[in-house]
Amino acid sequence: MFGKRTVLVTLMATVLVVSALAVASATPPSSGFTSVLIGRGQASRSFEANQRKGNDVAVNQITVEPAGFSGWHSHPGITVVAVQSGQITLFSEPIAGGKCRVRTFTAGQVFLEHPSTKYNAVNTGSAPYVIAATFFNVPHGGPSRIDQTDPGNC
């Protein structure tokens, strides 16, 4: 009969072999693989983005000089924006009309733009702002931006 020590040593050896096989089966990328981080920021709340089959997802890097602005616009689906550098002041109002909202974001922050709201993103800082924007539910081959009229009160 096997002693407790023999069983323990056999069990430990088995665990080490299985662990080694698991590590050996992991495959690092090939030498021709490159990954470039477009944007990163920390979300201040949980959210979900529903993507409809057949629509596109578009990812843009956008740079705006000091005193520059996006102009009033909306998007066909939810948009996730990660601020890479600078300061962006976001003016927003429901497309159907309503109360103007003004919020300012800086590097490392994430915010959402919703399709039922129109926005004007203004660079109120002293340096260019750079954002990474991911647009969901863009009609296949269509624009990720929809021009909107200035609400005049925001």
N, C-alpha and C positions, 0 to 999 in steps of 0.2 A: 504494500500500500504506500501511497505517496504521503510524505509528511507535509505539514502546513507550510513549512519554509519552501519546499519544492513547488507546491501549488502557487504560492505567492510570487516566487521568482518567475515561474512560467507565465502567470497572469501579467506581471509587469513587462516581461519581454514581449508578450503579445500586444499589449497596449503600445509599446514603443514602435513595434513593427507597423502596426496599423496607422499610427500617427505619422511615421516616416512616409508610408505609402500615400497618405492623404496630402502631405506637403509636396511630395514628388509629382502628384497628379495635377497640382495647380500649374497653370501655364501662364507665364508672364508674356507681355506683348512682344512681337518680333522687333527686330532692330529698325524696321521700316515704319513702325507705328508711332504717330505723334498725336498728342492731345493738347489743345490750346484752350485755356480757360477764357471764356468771353466775358463772363460776369459772375459775381458772387455777392450775396448779401444775406443778412439774417432777417427772417420773417418775424413780425411782431405778433402774428396770430396765425391760426390754422386756416387753410383754405383748400378747395378742390377746384379743378378746372375740367369741365366736361368737354371732350373733343368729339365732334360728330364725324362719323365715317365719311370719307371722301373729301373732307375739308383739309386745308393745309395748316401746318404749324410753321411760323416764320420766326427767325431770331435775327435781330438787328443790333448793331452797335451804333449808337447815336451820340454825336458830339455837338454841343451848342456853345457858342462864344458868349462872353459876358454881355448882358442886355439883350441877347437873342431870345427868340421864343418859337414855340412850335406852331402857333396859330390854333384856333379852336378846331377841335377834331374829336372823333370817337373811333371805335374799333368794332369790327364785326363780332368779336368774342372777347372773353376775358384776356387781359394783358398783364403779364407779370414783369415788373421793372425793378432791376437791381442797379443802384447808384454806385458807379465805380469811383468817381472823383467829382469834386465840385459840389455845388449847391443848386438844387432845383426847387422852385416854388411852383406848386401845382394849384391852379385855379380850376374849380369844377362846379358843374351845375347839371341837374337832371335835364335830359334832352327835352322833355315835356314842360320844362320850366320849374322853377323852385328856388330854393335858397342857395346862394353862392357859398362855396366852402374854399378856404385857402389853407394849404399845408405846405411845409418846407421839409425837404429831405436832404440828407448829406451822405457822403461815402459810407458804404456798408449797410445802408438801409434798403428795404424792399417795400414796394407798394403795388397795389393793384389798380388797374383802370377797368371799369365795367362798361359793357356795351350800351347800357341805358343812360349813360352820363357822357357829357362832353367836357373836354379838358383843354387848357392852355398851359403848357409847361414853359416857365420863364426862368432864365438864368439870372438870378438876383445876386450872384456872387461876383468875385473879382477875377475868377479863373474859369476856363471852359468847364462845363460839366460833361461827363461821359456816363452814359447809361447802357445797360444791356437789356433789351426788351424782347420778351417772348410772347408772340401773338397766337392765340388759339382760335380755331374755327374761322380761319380766313378762307373764303371761297376759293376752290382750287384754281390757281393761277391768277387770282384777283388781288386787289390791294388790301393791305393790312390797316390802312388809314382811310377814314371817311371825313372829308372836310365838313365843318359845321359853321353856322352863322354865329357871330359874336352876340352873346345874350344882352350886351349893353349895360348890365348891372353887376358885373363881376370883375 
